[in-house]
Amino acid sequence: MSGGLSMTVNGNAVCIDDAGSSRLSVVLRDKLGFTGTKVGCDAGDCGACTVLIDGKIACSCLVAAGQVAGSEITTVEGLSANGSLSDLQNSFLAYGAAQCGICTPGMLVNAKALLDSNPNPSRAEVQDALGGVLCRCTGYAKIIDAVMGAAQTPRLATNLQGGLGDRIRHVDGPPKVTGEAVFSADEIPDGSVWVKVIRSPYHHGSFVVGDKQAFLDAHAGLLAVFDASDVPGRNNHGVIPPFADQPVFAEGIARHKGEAVAAVAGEREAIAQLDPADFPIEWSELEPALTPDAAMKNDAPTVHESRPGNVLVRGLVRCGDVEAGMTQAVHNVSGRFSTPFIEHAYIEPEAGYARRVGNGIEVFGCTQAAYMDRDGLAEIMNLDPDAVRVMPSACGGGFGSKLDISWQPYVAIAAWLLDRPAAIAFTRCESMQSTTKRHPSQIEVAVGCDAEGRITAMRFSGTFNTGTYASWGPTVANRVPVHASGPYHIENYCADSLAVHTHCAPSGAFRGFGVPQSAVAQECLFDELADKVGLDRLEFRLKNALDNGLPTVTGQVFESGVGIRPCLEVLQAHWQEASTAAEAFNRNAAQSGAPLRRGVGVGTCWYGCGNTSLPNPSTIRIGVTKDGTVVLHQGAIDIGQGSNTVMAQIASEVLGVPAADIEIVGPDTAVTPDGGKTSASRQTFVSGKATQRSAEALRAAILRRANVSETADISFRHGKIAVSEAGTETEIDLANLPVNAHGYVQMAEETYDPPTKPLDENGQGIPYAVFGYGAQMVELTVDTRLGTVKLEKITAAHDVGRAINPMLVEGQIEGGIAQGIGLALMEEFIPGRTENLHDYLIPTIGDVPPIESIIVEVADGEGPFGAKGLGEHVLIPTAPGILNAIRDATGAMVRDLPATPDRVLKAIREARNDG
Ligand code: FES
């Protein structure tokens, strides 16, 4: 061992050879197996790799292993003692502080350092201490609560017994706080080759690949180069098959910066040393069109020959007579708004591996859509879908982008052709360059109302930069016109949308599918219109709110379950109090000459759960083993939102089994039926309904077997099911029952597909079976000299129909609000410029104000136990609420996001000049 690097890790002495110049994060993960230390950026921006070095926090990606010789290192794995969780870890579970869990190790290690030196920190001290770790899921609120909770009154996270409506902890939580959860880069098979993608340096360019063999000969350890000619099947994929247009490898022309043109496979060290600039390729840069305006010019370069004018698709919803409604209006407002590309910025970059198994291929890694990946990969690999097995890892955040295939084909092709396991891990830069983004939007809206403030007409026109490939562009273009009215009753309405191809990375799905962008324009103009009428802004919304029995803009009428009015009503008292406080604050500020102004704003949302007018089924299987264990095969991928817990609670409610006793078989195309993709706020609603039906079918089968009525009670015991009715108990001895092909003595499998109807040429029809609703109130302070905005508080009322688990509901609300804050105030992805997490800013723990969540339950007749979806809804009202509060504070409306200080100042100056 002499000459090796010696240190102590989690109390154990270790000695490693050849580690000196390696990053400490690499040594910990790859040489010592402490994969609880996560790598999110390799640049010290995200803090996921934080460890303690001699008791002090450090980003292990920034420390050369040689620097810590003789030191004591503590990783997340070192926080538990003798197999027991620490108070801090238990507190994270109890408060629901770990959603996807990828940031959790870094958070825990930072929190431990804080608590070691300051056992009773204040809220501000917790925020300071954790300021270096980014979380994209939680909005930080429950993390702060958990750290303070651990410090003050340690509480054990044992609540797994509750049924529907109880705040039980995540059933899959413990491995996330111990570091044992297996994310996409955590379990690469020994002996894997590694794959590096060669990408376009230009937004638009033609290329010719040079001598591949000479390149391989010149680089020891490199084994193969793959390009379009090596794709076994179709060099083409896409999440909406009729629009599939994205090549695995570009062929001769690259259409966006970062597009894959080839891939190199080799031994791990050789790939780690590979400089992509050495790859033999000749480029000719071509003129790009980076915006819809540029792409729609007559002489614009064509992105796809098959799509004239670079138009991907148009959407339309029209009802009533807009011209007549506008003529009838006494008050009118109109305006143009724009939003930029938004990067998903999940903390886990894409990674995974594939291996060839006979004539099939297995793929393990992060995804939101196992079966869609399977079917897409089958086309690419020219295999039957059954020959492709997709095994999702724990997913370190997705928010829509991990619905699309990205890393998967490169490892599948390498593993297939080299017949060795093949692994890949995107760098942060690759992830940001090449994966989908939120669509930038340019939106024009006009709204009119009568003298009393009833809306008489609304016209909406939105142009969306859909980037190079279709991805979810058609979905955004179709969803936006349905939602652009907001949750309001508008009889005369016309909304059109246009998705335009440019030479940017593809725009795709991102929490809200275009609705957050349209809500900015609609909600901000509603404030201006309310002011013109002289109505209180909340009152204006109540006056126009959609209600049971009133048609939506697509002509759909809900007889029950419309929840926007209760959401607004529950905010009324808060609104009065906040408005009064803001007036007092502003009076004092004006008297003292202070430049600060307080404002209060409101934003609302509605959101249709699931696909727009398309089939959207989920299938759930529940079985009982010979020993009486209830096994839930739930393929609804849990990306941190809590679908494992929600499905367990629903099954628990029907079957009377504690959620803790239900064994969950997670998504895997070989062992779980298709739970559909995790998107569009569909899992609690759609997969939850399938779970309810499956559990009910299982219960019914058990009752039939016992020959008792539907009202009998059942309970599961070791090897038996006890059935009792009218004081008589009988037992079903499971040992005597035959086992089916899935290994169960009793089993049910049910599918649920929400009832929708296609939209006609005017967009009239039934696009969704269920909508969820929400309203958020923002209180903030603007420094009118600097243009800076300080968020004081956000009060969020969301109608979820029935809160299956209120703690998870709050977690979704808090996390969505944090992303809404990013959209409003700081986030802007600029292709080619903001390709890392220090140039692209997302909210830190210090950027998110206190959030008060108010759960509204207006039961829906369709959802499981009345539940509606929530995940997408929660960020929609935040940005317009912030913009409306800025306007309330200053009189200035920022119409181009993000509302950075320079834009706020410009808007204030323009408003003063107008005034
Ligand atoms: Fe923090 Fe997902 S829980 S990034």
Residues whose N, C-alpha, C, O or C-beta is under 5 A from the ligand:
A	BS01	FES	A97 A98 Q99 C100 G101 I102 C103 L134 C135 R136 C137 T138 I347 G397
